[in-house]
């Protein structure tokens, strides 16, 4: 990536700490400063235009210039710019948002609690699971199982549930009571000749074995993204959730569906759980809930869980959890308007119409010499880069191959996101077929350029 050091980036380096970067590299190179957005495009401070191929961080579902969301925020700011939901207080936007979400959600989910990020929603889920089991006089039933490569956030509890090592290193995580089981990546972890169905059965048996080792009376919940996003866009193998849910039901273990990425149409269904027959007891939502225009998240829970919360809060004299900005009226108003737009514009029909172009476009890269696996569902995709297609041998991590492609994509006017050796795509849901073709063409140029650079390097080394 070319040097971007100017007065603005120098100030950024001087005063800011950035998430999820090598801070020394950032200090040396500086940031790419994004100044404005329009539709699916963003522009940097030099005027260069980029297709935002990952909708910022999976969330800019309606792009970067949806005036109805701007006006919803402005109108609410004029009317009631801030208020809280503590101590029996409520605002109209918060009430309407809870009603809309419950009406949209799977029927077993009947109550909504609001927070500010997916991390906070998942953190709240961890606390609610503990509170719930204490209410039921099951003080030992507290352990939570997640999966290796899962991503559920960066707060202390959510980062612990996350199954990505870099979220744990030197933060002294995970906390006690968090366990991890197999990653459902058939490409990487299936045994030779093992079908997807048999792989799913084996993973379910491994989960049951873990539960039995730990004692089922100590295991409370299982966290799962319908499709694992930050872990590399990992689509579950056939029958996976059928097998997993059978184990959970057998031992009275709650299923928490993390819909932070998959929710609101990303997979072609309103919630990713619908695509895989998941029946969650709790669901976390964020990102596309407001199209990314305001920070807001939600935890939805079932009636039995809510009833236990009521019982325990009555006993204790209160439910001792919440955030200053829970159900803040401005983000809530923007989220309400976002949900109205999804309904009025029939966003699911649009997604299903353009998905074949997106799927075909990514699948064309499956034959590329650098591509080991293409994973794609709805408007969510990942291209796994390998050093050897036959053996699936990855590149040396020190080579940072996905970061190299990210830089080449920027050169060709496309923003992607590297996830290990996977290049991820989750464009704004409003993208059309011509824009998809343009995005694929730019990615193809970057991929070919990397292949040429590698071939040249091998020639020189030889």
C-alpha positions, 0 to 999 in steps of 0.5 A: 500500500502506498504511503498515506502520511499527510497532516490528517493521517499524522494527527490520527497516528498522534492521537488515536488507537485503532482496533484490529491493526498491527499498531506499529504498521499503522504508525508507519503507514497511516490510515486510509481516510474515508471522507464521504459515501454515496450508494455502494461507494466511498471516497477517500480524502484524495477523491479516489472512489471505491466499491465498499465490498464489505459494507464497511464492517458488514453493516451498511446494508442500505449504502452510504447515502440513504436520506430517509435514515439521515432525516429520521435521526435529524427529526428525532434529534429535534424532538427528543435528542436523548433519553434513557430507559432506566427506572420505568422510563421509555420513549416512543422509538424504543417502544416501536422498535421492540414491537417491530423486532418481536413481530419480525422475529421467530415466534418463540422470541417475544421480548427485546433488550437494547444495547449499542453493539453486537459485543454488548448484545452477546455480553448481555446474553452471557449475563442473562444466561447466568441470571436465568439459571440462578432464577431456576435454582441451577447455580451450576448450570453456567458454562457456555460452549462456542466454536473455534473460529467463531466471532461474537465480539470484543468485550470481556465475555463476548471475546471469551465466547469468540473462538479466535486466538488473537482475541484472547492473546495477552488479554488473559482470556477466555474467562472461566466457564467458556468452552470451545468445540469444533469449527464446522469447516468441512474444507479444512477439518473433514477427514478424507472422504468424509461427507458433509452429513457424516462430518456434521454427525461427528461434530455433534458427537464431539459436542455431546462428548464435551458436554458429558465430560463437563457434566450436562448439569453445568452446561447452560448454552451454545452460541452460534452464528448461522454462517460464521462471518469473521472466522472466514465466511464458514457455511455450515455443512449439510444437516449440521444444525439439525444434529447440533440442536438434537444434542442441545435439546437432549441436555436442556441447553439454550441455543443463542443465535448470533445474527449480528452479521446474518440478520436482516436479509444477508443470506436471503432470509430475514434472519440467518436462523431461518436458512438452517432450521435453527430454533434459538432461545435467544438471538442477538442483532446489530449492524444492519438493524440500523443500516450502520447509521447509528450504533444499536443492538438488541437481544431477543429472548423467549417467554420462559427466559423472560418469565425467569428474569421477572421472577428473579428481579422481583426477588432481588428488587431489580434487574441489575443490568443496562447501558446508559444508551439502551434504547436511545431514541435517536438510534432507535428511530433510525432502526425503526426507519431502517426496518420500514425501508426493508419492508417497503422496498421488499429488500428480500426480493431484491437480494434474491434477485441479485444473489445468482449474479453474486454467487456465479461471480465468486464461483468463477474464481474457484478455478484460479490457481490461488483459490482453494475454496469459494464459500458464498450464500446470499450476499455473503462470500469468502474466497480462501487463498492457498499456496497449493490447490491440491494439498490445500496448503496455506501460505505462511502466515508471515506472508499475509497473503490476504492483506496483500490482496487487500492492498491490490484491491484498493489499487483497483478501487475495491475495499475488501476485508482479509480474514486470515487467508480468506478475502471476504465480501458482504456488499451493501444489500442495495447492490445491483447486477452491474455493480456486482460485475464491476466488483468481481472484475476489480477483484479478478484484476487484483487476484491476477496481479498477485499471481503474477507477482508470485510467479515473478518472485519464484522466477527470481528465486529460481 
